[in-house]
Amino acid sequence: MTTAPEERTCAVLDARQLLQTLAAGDEITVVNLLRSVAVGVLQHYPLDVDLEVSAIALPEIWGAPKSKQI
């Protein structure tokens, strides 16, 4: 089973949202370690504009991100 460019982009965006949620957490648990790791990963995580540029340059690998309304 292959991953479509749109599915790949969605996975990256969903992972970023999860990391942002964990990084913003206030509870004192094992999440402290997880939060610290999440903050470190998010420092270099691609933004939507990075994914848009990648999708234009490599459409066979990345799909343009669709805006999500929460």
Backbone as numpy.savetxt, mean C-alpha at the origin, in Angstrom:
# Nx Ny Nz CAx CAy CAz Cx Cy Cz
-2.21 -19.38 -11.86 -3.05 -18.20 -11.86 -2.16 -16.96 -11.86
-2.39 -16.08 -12.80 -1.59 -14.86 -12.88 -2.34 -13.71 -12.22
-1.57 -12.72 -11.81 -2.14 -11.53 -11.19 -2.26 -10.45 -12.24
-3.46 -9.89 -12.36 -3.68 -8.79 -13.29 -3.06 -7.51 -12.71
-2.65 -6.59 -13.56 -2.07 -5.34 -13.07 -2.97 -4.63 -12.05
-4.27 -4.61 -12.29 -5.19 -3.95 -11.36 -5.21 -4.65 -10.00
-5.13 -5.98 -10.00 -5.10 -6.74 -8.75 -3.81 -6.46 -7.98
-2.71 -6.35 -8.69 -1.42 -6.06 -8.06 -1.45 -4.69 -7.40
-1.97 -3.71 -8.13 -2.07 -2.35 -7.59 -2.98 -2.32 -6.37
-4.10 -3.00 -6.45 -5.05 -3.05 -5.33 -4.39 -3.67 -4.10
-3.60 -4.70 -4.27 -2.92 -5.34 -3.16 -1.94 -4.38 -2.49
-1.22 -3.60 -3.30 -0.27 -2.63 -2.74 -1.03 -1.55 -1.97
-2.13 -1.05 -2.54 -2.91 -0.02 -1.87 -3.54 -0.54 -0.58
-4.05 -1.75 -0.60 -4.65 -2.34 0.59 -3.60 -2.56 1.68
-2.41 -2.99 1.27 -1.32 -3.19 2.24 -0.92 -1.86 2.87
-0.86 -0.80 2.04 -0.53 0.52 2.58 -1.58 0.96 3.60
-2.86 0.76 3.28 -3.92 1.15 4.20 -3.81 0.38 5.52
-3.51 -0.91 5.45 -3.32 -1.71 6.65 -2.15 -1.17 7.47
-1.04 -0.89 6.82 0.13 -0.36 7.52 -0.16 0.99 8.15
-0.91 1.85 7.46 -1.25 3.15 8.02 -2.16 3.00 9.24
-3.09 2.07 9.18 -3.98 1.82 10.31 -3.19 1.32 11.52
-2.28 0.39 11.28 -1.46 -0.14 12.37 -0.53 0.93 12.93
0.03 1.76 12.05 0.96 2.80 12.50 0.26 3.86 13.33
-1.02 4.08 13.11 -1.78 5.10 13.83 -2.40 4.57 15.12
-2.25 3.27 15.40 -2.88 2.65 16.56 -2.37 3.22 17.88
-3.24 3.20 18.90 -2.90 3.75 20.21 -2.79 2.68 21.30
-3.25 1.48 21.05 -3.26 0.45 22.09 -1.85 -0.08 22.36
-1.60 -0.42 23.63 -0.30 -0.96 24.02 -0.42 -2.48 24.02
0.15 -3.10 23.00 0.17 -4.55 22.87 1.37 -4.89 22.01
1.33 -6.05 21.42 2.37 -6.43 20.47 2.35 -5.48 19.28
1.27 -4.73 19.17 1.13 -3.77 18.08 2.26 -2.74 18.12
2.84 -2.49 19.31 3.93 -1.52 19.38 5.07 -1.92 18.45
5.43 -3.19 18.48 6.47 -3.67 17.57 5.98 -3.59 16.14
4.76 -4.04 15.91 4.18 -4.02 14.57 4.06 -2.58 14.07
3.67 -1.66 14.95 3.55 -0.25 14.57 4.90 0.30 14.16
5.93 -0.04 14.91 7.27 0.44 14.60 7.72 -0.05 13.22
7.45 -1.31 12.94 7.80 -1.87 11.62 6.97 -1.20 10.53
5.68 -1.01 10.80 4.79 -0.39 9.81 5.25 1.01 9.47
5.65 1.79 10.47 6.14 3.15 10.23 7.39 3.11 9.36
8.29 2.18 9.63 9.51 2.06 8.83 9.22 1.70 7.39
8.28 0.77 7.18 7.93 0.36 5.82 7.24 1.51 5.08
6.35 2.23 5.78 5.61 3.31 5.14 6.50 4.47 4.69
7.67 4.62 5.30 8.57 5.70 4.90 8.96 5.58 3.43
9.01 4.38 2.91 9.45 4.16 1.53 8.36 3.52 0.67
7.13 3.48 1.17 6.05 2.84 0.44 5.56 3.76 -0.67
5.22 3.20 -1.83 4.81 4.06 -2.95 3.49 4.79 -2.69
3.44 6.03 -3.14 2.21 6.82 -3.09 1.40 6.53 -4.34
0.15 7.00 -4.38 -0.69 6.80 -5.56 -0.03 7.36 -6.81
0.60 8.52 -6.68 1.25 9.13 -7.85 2.38 8.23 -8.36
3.10 7.57 -7.46 4.16 6.64 -7.88 3.56 5.46 -8.65
2.43 4.96 -8.18 1.77 3.84 -8.85 1.21 4.28 -10.21
0.71 5.52 -10.28 0.19 6.03 -11.55 1.31 6.11 -12.59
2.47 6.63 -12.19 3.61 6.72 -13.10 4.07 5.33 -13.52
4.11 4.41 -12.56 4.51 3.04 -12.86 3.53 2.38 -13.82
2.24 2.65 -13.63 1.22 2.06 -14.51 1.37 2.57 -15.93
1.73 3.84 -16.07 1.93 4.41 -17.41 3.16 3.78 -18.07
4.24 3.64 -17.28 5.49 3.12 -17.82 5.45 1.61 -18.03
4.77 0.89 -17.14 4.76 -0.58 -17.19 3.33 -1.11 -17.01
2.46 -0.89 -17.97 1.06 -1.30 -17.82 0.87 -2.82 -17.73
1.88 -3.57 -18.15 1.76 -5.04 -18.03 2.05 -5.50 -16.61
2.58 -4.61 -15.76 2.89 -4.97 -14.38 1.97 -4.25 -13.39
1.68 -2.96 -13.62 0.89 -2.16 -12.69 -0.37 -1.64 -13.36
-1.43 -1.53 -12.59 -2.65 -0.87 -13.03 -2.73 0.47 -12.31
-3.35 1.45 -12.94 -3.51 2.76 -12.30 -4.44 2.60 -11.10
-4.09 3.22 -9.95 -4.95 3.09 -8.77 -6.27 3.79 -8.97
-7.31 3.14 -8.48 -8.65 3.74 -8.50 -8.85 4.41 -7.15
-9.43 5.60 -7.14 -9.62 6.28 -5.87 -10.71 5.55 -5.07
-10.42 5.41 -3.77 -11.35 4.74 -2.86 -11.99 5.79 -1.97
-13.27 5.67 -1.79 -13.96 6.58 -0.89 -14.32 5.81 0.37
-13.92 6.39 1.50 -14.15 5.71 2.79 -15.30 6.38 3.50
